[in-house]
């Protein structure tokens, strides 16, 4: 049965989508059947995998609002073992349209239930907010992976995010955990980045992944070509870091890896 992880942080621009997309591909390369769910109306994960958000036949919007089976919106990517449940601009109205729905917090969890046996990992890219879409992800997930940019301001929102996760755990999903915190956009030349990592490590301890994602121009360029870092620049510092992060996640989950990843 699939492990389900939500990538959440209400602060935008912290590397959340970059982490979800590239970790999904890294897991797929390690022969883990992986589904990436784009729950962000901006649909950046969708475009990062080469799909046009304006022309996808159906999206997560139909799953949440019209009870369309998840399997009917899933798209095969050009990456072996990696599927995508795309987003589209129509998802922007879901926050309002979900309000009167019965069981509105559990719509995604109910949709995921039939799919869990078909995958090893299901990764959910949440929007940069703590609204109903993110609440749906928290209600559906086994754990939360929190990307944190190595700067001061992103730290300020962590307390609010942790309160939301705790509330979701108490009221919606008792099994929810913080599965890991990953530091992103790290520039080792600055004292600030080092101080932020030290502060997060002090607060989160073993929940902090050892792998730190560096600030890397290749990671920024890859989505504009509709490619993951492993298609665009696998040997770049960003590619190497996400490869290590995938290995660390699998080790944390107790997954025995194949002798070698599939070719990128």
C-alpha positions as a Markdown table, in Angstrom:
| # | Residue | x | y | z |
|---|---|---|---|---|
| 1 | Unk | 0.0 | 0.0 | 0.0 |
| 2 | Unk | 1.3 | 3.4 | -0.9 |
| 3 | Unk | 2.9 | 5.8 | 1.5 |
| 4 | Unk | 1.2 | 9.2 | 1.1 |
| 5 | Unk | 3.1 | 12.4 | 1.8 |
| 6 | Unk | 1.9 | 15.9 | 1.5 |
| 7 | Unk | 4.4 | 18.7 | 0.7 |
| 8 | Unk | 3.1 | 21.6 | 2.6 |
| 9 | Unk | 4.2 | 25.1 | 3.5 |
| 10 | Unk | 2.0 | 28.2 | 3.4 |
| 11 | Unk | 5.0 | 30.3 | 2.4 |
| 12 | Unk | 5.4 | 30.5 | -1.3 |
| 13 | Unk | 8.7 | 30.2 | -3.1 |
| 14 | Unk | 10.4 | 27.8 | -0.7 |
| 15 | Unk | 11.0 | 24.9 | -3.1 |
| 16 | Unk | 7.9 | 22.9 | -2.4 |
| 17 | Unk | 6.9 | 22.1 | -5.9 |
| 18 | Unk | 10.6 | 21.6 | -6.9 |
| 19 | Unk | 11.0 | 19.1 | -4.1 |
| 20 | Unk | 7.7 | 17.3 | -4.9 |
| 21 | Unk | 8.4 | 16.9 | -8.6 |
| 22 | Unk | 12.1 | 15.9 | -8.4 |
| 23 | Unk | 11.7 | 13.6 | -5.4 |
| 24 | Unk | 8.8 | 11.9 | -7.3 |
| 25 | Unk | 11.0 | 11.3 | -10.3 |
| 26 | Unk | 13.9 | 10.2 | -8.1 |
| 27 | Unk | 11.7 | 7.6 | -6.4 |
| 28 | Unk | 10.4 | 6.5 | -9.8 |
| 29 | Unk | 13.9 | 6.0 | -11.0 |
| 30 | Unk | 14.4 | 3.7 | -8.0 |
| 31 | Unk | 11.5 | 1.6 | -9.3 |
| 32 | Unk | 9.0 | 2.9 | -6.8 |
| 33 | Unk | 5.6 | 3.2 | -8.5 |
| 34 | Unk | 4.9 | 6.9 | -7.8 |
| 35 | Unk | 1.9 | 9.1 | -8.3 |
| 36 | Unk | 2.3 | 12.9 | -8.0 |
| 37 | Unk | -0.9 | 14.8 | -7.2 |
| 38 | Unk | -0.8 | 18.5 | -8.2 |
| 39 | Unk | -3.2 | 20.1 | -5.7 |
| 40 | Unk | -2.0 | 23.7 | -6.4 |
| 41 | Unk | -4.2 | 25.8 | -8.7 |
| 42 | Unk | -1.0 | 27.4 | -10.1 |
| 43 | Unk | -0.4 | 23.9 | -11.6 |
| 44 | Unk | 3.4 | 24.3 | -11.5 |
| 45 | Unk | 4.0 | 20.6 | -10.9 |
| 46 | Unk | 1.8 | 19.8 | -13.9 |
| 47 | Unk | 3.8 | 22.1 | -16.2 |
| 48 | Unk | 7.1 | 20.9 | -14.7 |
| 49 | Unk | 6.3 | 17.4 | -16.1 |
| 50 | Unk | 5.6 | 18.8 | -19.5 |
| 51 | Unk | 1.8 | 19.0 | -19.5 |
| 52 | Unk | -0.2 | 22.1 | -20.5 |
| 53 | Unk | -2.4 | 23.0 | -17.6 |
| 54 | Unk | -4.8 | 24.7 | -20.0 |
| 55 | Unk | -5.5 | 21.6 | -22.1 |
| 56 | Unk | -5.4 | 18.7 | -19.7 |
| 57 | Unk | -8.6 | 16.6 | -20.3 |
| 58 | Unk | -9.5 | 16.5 | -16.6 |
| 59 | Unk | -7.8 | 17.5 | -13.3 |
| 60 | Unk | -8.0 | 17.1 | -9.6 |
| 61 | Unk | -10.8 | 19.7 | -9.7 |
| 62 | Unk | -13.1 | 17.0 | -11.2 |
| 63 | Unk | -12.0 | 14.5 | -8.5 |
| 64 | Unk | -12.8 | 16.9 | -5.6 |
| 65 | Unk | -16.0 | 18.5 | -6.9 |
| 66 | Unk | -17.6 | 16.0 | -9.3 |
| 67 | Unk | -16.6 | 12.7 | -7.8 |
| 68 | Unk | -14.6 | 11.7 | -10.9 |
| 69 | Unk | -12.5 | 8.6 | -10.1 |
| 70 | Unk | -8.9 | 9.5 | -9.6 |
| 71 | Unk | -7.9 | 6.9 | -12.2 |
| 72 | Unk | -9.8 | 8.8 | -14.8 |
| 73 | Unk | -7.7 | 12.0 | -14.5 |
| 74 | Unk | -4.3 | 10.4 | -14.0 |
| 75 | Unk | -1.9 | 11.0 | -16.8 |
| 76 | Unk | 1.1 | 8.8 | -17.8 |
| 77 | Unk | 4.3 | 10.8 | -17.9 |
| 78 | Unk | 7.3 | 10.1 | -20.0 |
| 79 | Unk | 9.1 | 8.8 | -16.9 |
| 80 | Unk | 8.9 | 5.1 | -16.1 |
| 81 | Unk | 6.9 | 4.4 | -12.9 |
| 82 | Unk | 5.8 | 8.1 | -12.6 |
| 83 | Unk | 2.1 | 9.2 | -13.0 |
| 84 | Unk | 0.6 | 12.6 | -12.6 |
| 85 | Unk | -2.8 | 13.7 | -11.3 |
| 86 | Unk | -2.7 | 17.2 | -12.9 |
| 87 | Unk | -4.0 | 20.5 | -11.8 |
| 88 | Unk | -5.7 | 23.2 | -13.9 |
| 89 | Unk | -6.8 | 26.8 | -13.3 |
| 90 | Unk | -10.3 | 25.7 | -12.5 |
| 91 | Unk | -9.0 | 24.3 | -9.2 |
| 92 | Unk | -8.7 | 27.9 | -8.0 |
| 93 | Unk | -12.5 | 27.9 | -7.3 |
| 94 | Unk | -12.4 | 24.7 | -5.3 |
| 95 | Unk | -11.7 | 26.5 | -2.0 |
| 96 | Unk | -15.1 | 28.2 | -2.3 |
| 97 | Unk | -17.0 | 25.4 | -3.9 |
| 98 | Unk | -15.9 | 22.9 | -1.3 |
| 99 | Unk | -17.3 | 24.9 | 1.6 |
| 100 | Unk | -20.9 | 23.6 | 1.3 |
| 101 | Unk | -19.9 | 20.0 | 0.5 |
| 102 | Unk | -20.6 | 17.3 | 3.1 |
| 103 | Unk | -17.3 | 15.8 | 4.3 |
| 104 | Unk | -15.4 | 18.5 | 2.5 |
| 105 | Unk | -12.2 | 17.8 | 4.4 |
| 106 | Unk | -12.1 | 14.2 | 3.3 |
| 107 | Unk | -12.8 | 14.5 | -0.4 |
| 108 | Unk | -9.2 | 13.7 | -1.4 |
| 109 | Unk | -8.8 | 10.9 | 1.1 |
| 110 | Unk | -11.8 | 9.2 | -0.2 |
| 111 | Unk | -10.6 | 9.6 | -3.8 |
| 112 | Unk | -7.1 | 8.2 | -2.9 |
| 113 | Unk | -8.4 | 5.1 | -1.2 |
| 114 | Unk | -8.8 | 2.9 | -4.3 |
| 115 | Unk | -5.4 | 4.1 | -5.7 |
| 116 | Unk | -3.3 | 3.3 | -2.7 |
| 117 | Unk | -2.8 | -0.4 | -3.7 |
| 118 | Unk | -1.5 | 0.6 | -7.1 |
| 119 | Unk | 1.4 | 2.7 | -6.0 |
| 120 | Unk | 4.4 | 2.6 | -3.6 |
| 121 | Unk | 4.4 | 6.4 | -3.1 |
| 122 | Unk | 1.8 | 9.1 | -3.5 |
| 123 | Unk | 3.2 | 12.7 | -3.2 |
| 124 | Unk | 0.8 | 15.6 | -2.9 |
| 125 | Unk | 2.0 | 19.1 | -3.9 |
| 126 | Unk | -0.1 | 21.5 | -1.8 |
| 127 | Unk | -0.8 | 25.2 | -2.6 |
| 128 | Unk | 1.0 | 27.9 | -0.6 |
| 129 | Unk | -1.8 | 28.4 | 1.8 |
| 130 | Unk | -3.6 | 26.6 | 4.7 |
| 131 | Unk | -7.0 | 26.5 | 3.1 |
| 132 | Unk | -9.3 | 23.6 | 2.3 |
| 133 | Unk | -7.1 | 22.2 | -0.4 |
| 134 | Unk | -4.2 | 21.8 | 2.0 |
| 135 | Unk | -6.6 | 20.6 | 4.7 |
| 136 | Unk | -7.7 | 17.9 | 2.3 |
| 137 | Unk | -4.1 | 16.9 | 1.7 |
| 138 | Unk | -3.4 | 16.7 | 5.5 |
| 139 | Unk | -6.5 | 14.6 | 6.0 |
| 140 | Unk | -5.4 | 12.2 | 3.3 |
| 141 | Unk | -1.7 | 11.9 | 4.0 |
| 142 | Unk | 0.3 | 9.6 | 6.3 |
| 143 | Unk | 2.9 | 12.3 | 6.8 |
| 144 | Unk | 3.9 | 15.8 | 5.9 |
| 145 | Unk | 7.2 | 16.8 | 4.3 |
| 146 | Unk | 8.0 | 20.4 | 5.0 |
| 147 | Unk | 10.4 | 22.3 | 2.6 |
| 148 | Unk | 12.0 | 25.3 | 4.3 |
| 149 | Unk | 14.0 | 27.9 | 2.5 |
| 150 | Unk | 17.3 | 28.7 | 4.2 |
| 151 | Unk | 16.3 | 32.3 | 5.0 |
| 152 | Unk | 14.8 | 34.0 | 8.1 |
| 153 | Unk | 11.3 | 34.9 | 6.9 |
| 154 | Unk | 10.2 | 31.3 | 6.0 |
| 155 | Unk | 11.0 | 30.4 | 9.6 |
| 156 | Unk | 8.3 | 32.7 | 10.8 |
| 157 | Unk | 5.5 | 30.7 | 9.2 |
| 158 | Unk | 6.6 | 27.4 | 10.5 |
| 159 | Unk | 4.8 | 27.9 | 13.8 |
| 160 | Unk | 1.5 | 28.5 | 12.1 |
| 161 | Unk | 2.0 | 25.5 | 9.8 |
| 162 | Unk | 2.8 | 23.3 | 12.8 |
| 163 | Unk | -0.4 | 24.5 | 14.5 |
| 164 | Unk | -2.4 | 23.5 | 11.4 |
| 165 | Unk | -0.8 | 20.1 | 11.2 |
| 166 | Unk | -1.5 | 19.5 | 14.9 |
| 167 | Unk | -5.1 | 20.6 | 14.4 |
| 168 | Unk | -5.5 | 18.3 | 11.5 |
| 169 | Unk | -4.0 | 15.5 | 13.5 |
| 170 | Unk | -6.4 | 16.0 | 16.4 |
| 171 | Unk | -9.6 | 16.5 | 14.4 |
| 172 | Unk | -9.2 | 14.9 | 11.0 |
| 173 | Unk | -6.3 | 12.4 | 10.8 |
| 174 | Unk | -4.9 | 11.0 | 14.1 |
| 175 | Unk | -2.2 | 9.1 | 12.2 |
| 176 | Unk | -0.7 | 12.2 | 10.6 |
| 177 | Unk | 3.0 | 12.9 | 11.4 |
| 178 | Unk | 5.7 | 15.3 | 10.3 |
| 179 | Unk | 7.7 | 12.8 | 8.3 |
| 180 | Unk | 10.5 | 15.2 | 7.5 |
| 181 | Unk | 11.8 | 18.7 | 7.1 |
| 182 | Unk | 14.0 | 19.5 | 4.1 |
| 183 | Unk | 16.1 | 22.6 | 3.9 |
| 184 | Unk | 16.1 | 24.2 | 0.4 |
| 185 | Unk | 17.9 | 27.0 | -1.5 |
| 186 | Unk | 21.0 | 26.6 | 0.7 |
| 187 | Unk | 23.9 | 29.0 | 0.1 |
| 188 | Unk | 26.8 | 27.8 | 2.3 |
| 189 | Unk | 28.6 | 31.1 | 1.7 |
| 190 | Unk | 26.2 | 33.0 | 4.0 |
| 191 | Unk | 26.1 | 32.9 | 7.8 |
| 192 | Unk | 22.3 | 33.3 | 7.7 |
| 193 | Unk | 21.8 | 30.0 | 5.8 |
| 194 | Unk | 24.0 | 28.2 | 8.3 |
| 195 | Unk | 22.1 | 29.8 | 11.2 |
| 196 | Unk | 18.7 | 28.9 | 9.8 |
| 197 | Unk | 19.7 | 25.2 | 9.4 |
| 198 | Unk | 21.1 | 25.1 | 12.9 |
| 199 | Unk | 17.9 | 26.6 | 14.3 |
| 200 | Unk | 15.7 | 24.2 | 12.4 |
| 201 | Unk | 17.9 | 21.3 | 13.5 |
| 202 | Unk | 17.6 | 22.3 | 17.1 |
| 203 | Unk | 13.8 | 22.5 | 16.9 |
| 204 | Unk | 13.1 | 19.4 | 14.7 |
| 205 | Unk | 16.0 | 17.2 | 15.6 |
| 206 | Unk | 15.7 | 13.8 | 13.8 |
| 207 | Unk | 12.8 | 15.0 | 11.7 |
| 208 | Unk | 15.3 | 17.1 | 9.6 |
| 209 | Unk | 16.6 | 15.4 | 6.6 |
| 210 | Unk | 20.4 | 15.3 | 6.5 |
| 211 | Unk | 20.3 | 16.1 | 2.8 |
| 212 | Unk | 20.3 | 19.9 | 2.1 |
| 213 | Unk | 19.1 | 21.2 | -1.3 |
| 214 | Unk | 21.5 | 23.8 | -2.6 |
| 215 | Unk | 20.6 | 27.0 | -4.4 |
| 216 | Unk | 21.1 | 25.9 | -8.0 |
| 217 | Unk | 20.2 | 27.6 | -11.3 |
| 218 | Unk | 19.6 | 24.2 | -13.0 |
| 219 | Unk | 16.7 | 23.5 | -10.6 |
| 220 | Unk | 15.2 | 26.8 | -11.6 |
| 221 | Unk | 15.7 | 26.2 | -15.3 |
| 222 | Unk | 14.3 | 22.7 | -15.6 |
| 223 | Unk | 10.6 | 23.4 | -15.2 |
| 224 | Unk | 10.7 | 25.9 | -18.1 |
| 225 | Unk | 11.5 | 23.0 | -20.3 |
| 226 | Unk | 8.9 | 20.7 | -18.8 |
| 227 | Unk | 11.5 | 18.5 | -17.4 |
| 228 | Unk | 12.7 | 17.2 | -14.0 |
| 229 | Unk | 16.2 | 17.9 | -12.9 |
| 230 | Unk | 17.1 | 14.3 | -13.8 |
| 231 | Unk | 16.1 | 14.9 | -17.4 |
| 232 | Unk | 17.7 | 18.3 | -17.6 |
| 233 | Unk | 20.9 | 18.2 | -15.5 |
| 234 | Unk | 21.2 | 15.1 | -13.4 |
| 235 | Unk | 24.8 | 15.7 | -12.5 |
| 236 | Unk | 24.1 | 19.2 | -11.3 |
| 237 | Unk | 24.3 | 19.9 | -7.5 |
| 238 | Unk | 20.5 | 20.0 | -7.4 |
| 239 | Unk | 20.2 | 16.7 | -9.2 |
| 240 | Unk | 22.8 | 15.1 | -6.9 |
| 241 | Unk | 21.0 | 16.5 | -3.8 |
| 242 | Unk | 17.5 | 15.2 | -4.8 |
| 243 | Unk | 19.0 | 11.8 | -5.6 |
| 244 | Unk | 20.5 | 11.7 | -2.1 |
| 245 | Unk | 17.2 | 12.9 | -0.6 |
| 246 | Unk | 15.3 | 10.0 | -2.3 |
| 247 | Unk | 17.8 | 7.5 | -0.9 |
| 248 | Unk | 17.4 | 9.1 | 2.5 |
| 249 | Unk | 13.6 | 8.9 | 2.4 |
| 250 | Unk | 13.7 | 5.3 | 1.3 |
| 251 | Unk | 16.0 | 4.5 | 4.1 |
| 252 | Unk | 13.8 | 6.3 | 6.6 |
| 253 | Unk | 10.8 | 4.3 | 5.3 |
| 254 | Unk | 12.7 | 1.0 | 5.5 |
| 255 | Unk | 12.4 | 0.4 | 1.8 |
| 256 | Unk | 15.0 | -2.0 | 0.3 |
| 257 | Unk | 16.3 | -0.4 | -2.9 |
| 258 | Unk | 17.2 | -2.1 | -6.2 |
| 259 | Unk | 20.8 | -2.5 | -7.0 |
| 260 | Unk | 20.8 | 0.5 | -9.3 |
| 261 | Unk | 18.3 | 3.2 | -10.3 |
| 262 | Unk | 16.7 | 3.1 | -13.8 |
| 263 | Unk | 18.4 | 5.3 | -16.3 |
| 264 | Unk | 17.3 | 8.9 | -16.4 |
